[in-house]
Amino acid sequence: MKASEFDKSFEDGEEILQHLDLSKSNRPLQKQKRINVDFPTWMIESLDREANRIGVTRQSIIKVWLAERLEQQALERTGS
C-alpha cells in the first residue's frame, strides 16, 4: 500500500491496523525502570486511603501525582 493510499484510508476513517506491523512498535519516553523508594508508614496509609477513595492502585496514584508535579515544575521553569 502506498503512503498516499494509507493516508486516504486513515482520513476516511477506515480501519488501518491491518496495514501496520505493530510487533516493533514502542512508546517513546515510556520505557519502564523499577526503583525502590522507602516511605514513612503514615504516608503509605494516606496514599492507600486516597487510592482506595478514587479506585486506583497505590502505584498509580504515586505515578500520577509525581507526573503532575514534574509537569508543574517544568512549567514554572519556563515561565508559562
N, C-alpha and C positions, 0 to 999 in steps of 0.2 A: 504494500500500500504506500502510495506517495504521501509525502507530508501534507500537500495541499488537500488530498482526499481525507486524510486523518483530521486535519483542521476543520474541514467542512462537516464531517461526521460529528465532531465534538460540538461545533457551533449549532448544529441542527438538533442537538440533544440526544443523539443516537448512542447506543452502548458501544464503548470503545475499549473496554478492558481486555477483550479477546485479542486485541491487536498489540498488547503490551507484554513484555517479558518482565514480570514483577519479581522473578527469582533473585535478581541482582539489585533490587531497589533498596534504598535506605533513606532515613530521615536525617538530613544534615543537622549537626549540633544536638542530636538526640541520643547519642551513644551513652549507655548507662555505665556507671562506675560505682561500685559498692564502697561505702565508707562506714566507719563506726563512729558514733557520737554518743557521749555519755551525757545524760540529762538528770537533774535532780528529780527525786520522786514526785514532788509537788507539781513539777512541770509536766511530767508524763501523765499524771492524773488529770491535770487541766486539759492537756491535749486530747486525752481519751474522752473526756466529757464533751468537749466541743465536736470531736469527730463523730461520736455517737449521736449528738444532737442533730447534726446535718446529714448523717448516714453515710459517712465515708470512713476509710481506714486511717489510722494514726499516720502512716507513711504518706498517704495522700494529702492530708491537711498540712503536714510539715513541708512537703514539696510545694504546695500552692502558696503557703504563706512565705516561704523563702523566695519563690519566684516573684511574688508581688513586691516584696521588699527590695529585691535586686533591681527590678524594673523601676521602682520609685527612686532608688539611689542613682540609677543611670540617668533618669530624667532630671534630677536635681543637679547632677554634674554638668549636664549640657545646658542647663538654664531654661529648660522648657516647662 
